[in-house]
Amino acid sequence: MEKVDLEKDPEKLAEYQADKAYKQLGVIQLHFEDILGGNSAFYCLGCSFKHFQNLTTLCQECVGGACPSQPIWQEMAKWAEQEKEKVLELIKERKLPKDEEARKIAEKARDYRKEMEKILFGEVLPEIKEDTREHIS
């Protein structure tokens, strides 16, 4: 693999950050789909908190102007920070989110993951929605 100086190549930095964010968003989406599907344990919230924290950090690194596509990084940073705080409250209360809240988080994580695909691949990738096997884009 070729080494790249990310300080000198903003496009490569954006791809690097998008790849890391994409992974965090994918796991957040899965955790909340599991909660929604009833296949969860309380510790999923602890994992989700960590993923939101990592996502917040990745976004904040880009918000300072280092990455192109600034609005998405700012919007995603705000969302991740808000959801991280909600998850922390749920952990303190030892509660799981209601189905509608879990659905909103999973869907928003998916939406942001699709935005990262645009940075990484230049387009949104097709996928199959696992619970219904219907095509979504």
Secondary structure by P-SEA (a helix, b strand, c coil): cccccccccaaaaaaaaaaaaaaaaaaaaaaaaaaaacccccaaaaaaaaaaaaaaaaaaaaccccccaaaaaaaaaaaaaaaaaaaaaaaaacccccaaaaaaaaaaaaaaaaaaaaaaccbbbbbbccccccccc
